[in-house]
Amino acid sequence: MLRESLSRLFGGAPLGAVVSAAAAAPASALEFGARDYTRHSSALDQFFASFHGQVGLSFLDLGASNQENTDFFNQLGHKVRYDNFVRTMDESFGDGDFYANQENDARVEAFQSKVLNFDDDSVDGVLVWDGLQYLAPSLLEPAVSQIHAIMHKGAQLLTTFHTDERMNEVPTYSYRIQARNKVKLVERDRRRPAHFFTTRQLEKLFKEFDQVKFFLTQDALREVIVRK
């Protein structure tokens, strides 16, 4: 019953083809233990390049609201809305065993009522950042399907994943856009991720989308752009 409920809430969409691409980025301060640092982002650069010359678009940021991102989108002539995915996860599942709580029907229903409640085909671009890495498998694919549903055809999604499987806990960040190809990462806390994804697993996760591109970096974050 829970799975059926999730399927209704997080609706599906047709399968699409998958391709890949890579771009190098400078080394970051992350490997030296810095809590906050600014990094070059080839994925962010391409994300915004695809909207060049357009105005009045609607974007969704699944991170913490911040003035830098709001100002950046306003300067481009776009609208941005926020839906703090990780904070809502903490509110719904944070007391006790974070991942065991994601199997609790009542908690899942509370989580569902608070996130991704936007009209279908209403968003031109989504900045997911690192939120998907902390969803248990039973919620991960339905959430991705719901993101797919609210995006326009041709819209893009940008997300990041930690890649160092030796880390028991990884930092979660507030992502603050400094320029079209630069983002400041402000560490909020550290937590155990539910997943470390391989390329094949990410292709499978985004199978409903038409295109997936991977960006190689020199730090512990992997950048991915997905197009509907």
Secondary structure, 3 states (H helix, E strand, C coil): CHHHHHHHHCCCCCCCCCCCCCCCCCCCCHHHCCCEEEEECHHHHHHHHCCCCCCCCEEEECCCCCHHHHHHHHHHCCEEEECCHHHHHHHHHCCCCCCHHHHCHHHHHHHHHHCCCCCCCCEEEEEEECHHHHCCHHHHHHHHHHHHHHEEEEEEEEEEEECCCCCCCEEEEEEEEEECCEEEEEEEEEECCCCCCCHHHHHHHCCCCCEEEEECCCCCEEEEEEEC
